[in-house]
Amino acid sequence: MPTILRCKCVIVGDAGVGKSSITQVFHSDSSHFPKNYVMTQGVEMLVKSVNIPESADSVEIYIYDSAGKEIYSDLVKRFWDHPSVVMVIYDCTSETSFSSCVKWLERVRAQSPDVQIPGVLVANKTDLDQRRLISPKIGRELAQANKLEYFECSAKEMQNVDTAFFYLANEFHKLYEERVELFSSLT
C-alpha cells in the first residue's frame, strides 16, 4: 500500500544566493526560471511531491523558502518549528554568503536541538565559473564538518537543481522506514 509522507523542508541562506530561484525551478520541474521577482520578505511555501524509487511511496515536500535578510530573522524563525530537513544555500561567487552558512544551519537546528535533522549544503550559481570564489573542495569540507551532503547547481541554467531535493526526500523516507521497523520490532 503506497504511503504519502509529509516533509517540512526549511531553506535558508543569505539574501540573493538564489533560494527562491532554486525552489521555483524545482517546483516547475526545471521548466521555469524566475527572471523577474521580488526578494522574499518572510517565508514563501511551495509543495511538491517526490516519488521514492523502488517503492510505491512518495514524499510531499513542504518547502519553506525563507528570507535571507537579517531584518526578517525573527519572523522567519516562527515558521521553522519542527523541520524535517534543511537546505542551506550559498552563492559560490560570494565568500560572505558561504561564511554565513553555519549561522543559518545553527538557527534551524536550534528549533529542534535534540533531533538530528538531515540536511544539504548547496552551492548555487555554478554557471558563473569565471567569478567563482568558493571551490567545491571547500564546500564539501564545510558540509562534511556539519554532517550535511554537498551539492552544486545553477538555478539559472536549471542544472542539478532537483538532486538535493531528491536526496532530502529519500533521506526523510529512510527515517520513516527505520521508525516503522522499530515500532514493528516492539510489538
C-alpha positions as CSV (number, residue, x, y, z in Angstrom):
1,M,0.0,0.0,0.0
2,P,1.5,3.4,-1.0
3,T,2.3,5.8,1.7
4,I,2.4,9.6,1.3
5,L,4.8,11.3,3.8
6,R,4.8,15.0,4.5
7,C,8.2,16.6,4.9
8,K,8.9,20.1,6.1
9,C,12.0,21.4,4.2
10,V,13.4,24.7,5.5
11,I,15.5,26.6,3.0
12,V,18.0,29.1,4.4
13,G,20.9,31.3,3.3
14,D,21.8,34.9,2.8
15,A,19.7,37.2,0.6
16,G,20.5,36.9,-3.1
17,V,22.0,33.4,-3.1
18,G,19.1,32.0,-5.2
19,K,16.9,30.3,-2.7
20,S,13.7,31.4,-4.4
21,S,15.1,30.6,-7.9
22,I,16.1,27.1,-6.8
23,T,12.7,26.4,-5.2
24,Q,10.9,27.8,-8.3
25,V,12.9,25.8,-10.7
26,F,12.4,22.6,-8.7
27,H,8.7,23.3,-8.3
28,S,8.3,23.8,-12.1
29,D,10.2,20.6,-13.0
30,S,13.0,22.7,-14.4
31,S,10.7,24.4,-16.9
32,H,10.7,27.9,-15.4
33,F,13.5,30.2,-14.1
34,P,12.0,33.3,-12.5
35,K,13.7,36.2,-14.2
36,N,11.7,38.9,-12.5
37,Y,10.8,38.5,-8.9
38,V,10.9,40.4,-5.6
39,M,13.1,39.2,-2.8
40,T,11.3,37.1,-0.3
41,Q,10.0,39.1,2.7
42,G,9.3,36.4,5.2
43,V,8.6,32.9,4.1
44,E,7.1,31.5,0.9
45,M,5.8,28.0,0.9
46,L,5.5,25.6,-2.1
47,V,4.6,22.0,-2.1
48,K,5.9,19.3,-4.5
49,S,5.5,15.5,-4.4
50,V,8.6,13.3,-5.0
51,N,8.2,9.6,-5.8
52,I,10.6,7.3,-3.9
53,P,12.4,4.9,-6.2
54,E,11.9,1.2,-5.7
55,S,8.7,1.8,-3.6
56,A,5.2,2.9,-4.1
57,D,5.7,5.7,-1.6
58,S,6.0,9.4,-2.2
59,V,7.1,12.4,-0.1
60,E,5.2,15.6,-0.2
61,I,7.9,18.3,0.4
62,Y,6.5,21.4,2.0
63,I,9.2,23.9,1.0
64,Y,9.7,26.9,3.3
65,D,11.7,29.4,1.3
66,S,13.0,31.9,4.0
67,A,14.0,35.5,3.5
68,G,17.8,35.9,3.9
69,K,17.8,39.5,5.2
70,E,18.6,39.8,9.0
71,I,15.6,42.2,9.4
72,Y,13.3,39.2,8.8
73,S,15.2,36.7,11.0
74,D,12.7,36.8,14.0
75,L,9.7,36.5,11.6
76,V,11.1,33.5,9.6
77,K,12.1,31.6,12.7
78,R,8.4,31.3,13.6
79,F,7.9,29.1,10.5
80,W,10.8,26.8,11.3
81,D,9.3,24.8,14.2
82,H,9.9,21.0,13.8
83,P,11.7,21.0,10.4
84,S,12.1,17.5,8.8
85,V,15.0,18.5,6.6
86,V,17.1,21.6,5.9
87,M,18.7,23.0,2.8
88,V,21.5,25.7,3.3
89,I,22.3,27.5,0.1
90,Y,25.2,29.8,-0.7
91,D,26.4,31.7,-3.8
92,C,29.7,30.1,-4.9
93,T,30.8,33.6,-6.0
94,S,30.3,35.1,-2.6
95,E,32.6,34.5,0.4
96,T,30.1,36.3,2.7
97,S,27.2,34.0,1.8
98,F,29.5,31.0,2.3
99,S,30.7,32.3,5.7
100,S,27.1,32.7,6.8
101,C,26.1,29.0,6.2
102,V,27.0,27.8,9.7
103,K,25.0,30.6,11.3
104,W,21.9,29.7,9.2
105,L,22.3,26.0,10.0
106,E,22.6,26.6,13.7
107,R,19.5,28.7,13.7
108,V,17.4,26.0,12.1
109,R,18.9,23.2,14.3
110,A,18.2,25.3,17.4
111,Q,14.4,24.8,16.6
112,S,14.8,21.0,17.3
113,P,18.0,20.7,19.3
114,D,17.5,17.0,20.3
115,V,16.8,15.8,16.8
116,Q,19.3,15.1,14.0
117,I,17.9,16.9,11.0
118,P,19.0,15.6,7.6
119,G,20.4,18.4,5.5
120,V,22.3,19.5,2.5
121,L,24.6,22.3,1.6
122,V,24.0,23.7,-1.9
123,A,26.5,25.8,-3.9
124,N,24.4,27.8,-6.4
125,K,25.4,29.9,-9.4
126,T,27.9,27.4,-10.8
127,D,27.2,28.9,-14.2
128,L,29.4,31.9,-13.0
129,D,32.5,29.8,-13.1
130,Q,34.8,32.7,-14.0
131,R,33.7,34.6,-10.8
132,R,33.8,31.5,-8.5
133,L,35.5,32.1,-5.2
134,I,34.5,29.0,-3.2
135,S,35.9,25.8,-4.6
136,P,33.9,22.5,-4.5
137,K,36.6,21.1,-2.1
138,I,36.0,23.9,0.4
139,G,32.2,23.5,0.1
140,R,32.5,19.7,0.7
141,E,34.7,20.2,3.7
142,L,32.1,22.6,5.3
143,A,29.3,20.2,4.5
144,Q,31.2,17.2,6.0
145,A,32.1,19.2,9.1
146,N,28.4,19.9,9.7
147,K,27.0,16.5,8.8
148,L,25.5,17.7,5.5
149,E,25.5,16.3,2.0
150,Y,27.1,18.6,-0.6
151,F,25.5,19.6,-3.9
152,E,26.2,22.2,-6.6
153,C,23.7,23.6,-9.0
154,S,22.8,26.5,-11.3
155,A,19.3,27.6,-10.9
156,K,19.7,30.0,-13.9
157,E,20.8,27.2,-16.2
158,M,18.3,24.8,-14.5
159,Q,21.2,22.3,-13.9
160,N,21.3,19.8,-11.0
161,V,18.6,21.7,-9.0
162,D,16.4,18.6,-8.3
163,T,19.3,16.4,-7.0
164,A,19.4,17.9,-3.5
165,F,15.6,17.8,-3.1
166,F,15.5,14.1,-4.2
167,Y,18.3,13.3,-1.7
168,L,16.4,15.0,1.1
169,A,13.1,13.2,0.2
170,N,14.9,9.9,0.2
171,E,16.6,10.6,3.5
172,F,13.3,11.5,5.0
173,H,11.8,8.3,3.7
174,K,14.6,6.2,5.1
175,L,14.0,7.8,8.6
176,Y,10.3,6.9,8.2
177,E,11.2,3.3,7.3
178,E,13.5,3.0,10.3
179,R,10.8,4.2,12.6
180,V,8.3,1.7,11.1
181,E,10.8,-1.1,11.6
182,L,11.5,0.0,15.2
183,F,7.8,0.1,16.0
184,S,7.2,-3.3,14.4
185,S,10.0,-4.8,16.4
186,L,8.4,-3.6,19.6
187,T,5.1,-5.4,19.0
